[in-house]
Amino acid sequence: PFNDNVIASMSTEPPPSLEEQQVTAIQVHANSSEIILTNSGEAINELEFHLYNLNGQRVHTVQTDLMPGSQSVARPPLPSAVYIYRLNIGGKVKVGKLALLH
């Protein structure tokens, strides 16, 4: 039976854009010689990856296309430390921490 006292909840939020879906599908990891970007979504054109030290200075930048799966990018010769990364895809940004250890 129908109950008119119950109102269905409907989201007024627009669905996430393709860029928002793409940026959340990326994971960032590092080993002693490379930075590994793992994409669990669709292919991405024009990804920008920036790495900053804890003083806010940009110490590395990579611009690349990213296919589904894992892709490594050359790791710059930086000292062991915690860095902040910033991914930019079509104006959508993801920020996180990345520990680089030797």
N, C-alpha and C positions, 0 to 999 in steps of 0.2 A: 504494500500500500504506500501511497505517496504521502509524505509528511511535509507540509509547507512551512513548518517551523525550522527546518534545516536549510541553510543556504550553502550551496556549494562554494568552496573556496577556489577562486580563479586567480592566477598570477597575472599581474599587470606588467610584469617585467618582460621585456622583449627577449626572445631566445638569444643565446650567445652568438656573436658573429663568428665567421670562419676564422678570423685572426685570433679571437679569444679562445676558441677551441684548440687552435694550433699551439698557442703559447703555453697552454696548460698541459699539453701532451708531451712536452719536452722535459727530460731529466738531464742533469749535468753531474758528471763524476770526473775524477782525475786520478791518474796514477803517476808514477815517477817520470814518465816521458811524454804524456799526452793528456789532453782534456777530451772527454768523451761526451758527445751529445747524443742522447737516445730519444728518438721520435716515435711515439706510439700512435701517431695520427697519420694524416695524409702528407704528401710531399709539400715542402715549404720553399717558396722562392724568396730570396733576399732576406735572409735572417742576419741580424746583426748581434754579435756577442761581444760584450765589453767586460773587461776585468779591471777592478779597482782595488787599490790597497786600502787599509783602514784609515788612511789620511785623506781619502777621497780622490787620490790621483789615479787617472786612467793609466794602466800599465800594459794593457794588451787589447787589441781589437781584431775581430775576425768577421768578415762578411762572406756568407756562403749560401748556397742552396742546401737544403737538408731533405734527404729522402727518408722514407720510413725505415726504421731499424737504427743501428748505431753507426755513428761516424766520428772519427777522431780528428782532432785539429792539433797542430803542433803546439806544444806547451812552451811558453817563453821561459828563458832562463831566469826564473825568479826565486828568491829565497823561500824556504819553508815558512808558511804563515797562513793565516785565514784571509781570504779575499772576498770581495763582494762581486757577484756577476750580475749583469743586466742583459736580458734577451729582449730584442725588439723585433716584432713581426708586424708590419703594416700599422705601426703606431701603437700596438698593444705591447705591454711590457710585463716581464716577469723578473723579479729580483730575488736573489738568494745568496747564501754563503757557500764558499768552496774552500776546503782545506787543501793546500798544496804541500806535500811532504816529500822529502828526498829519501 
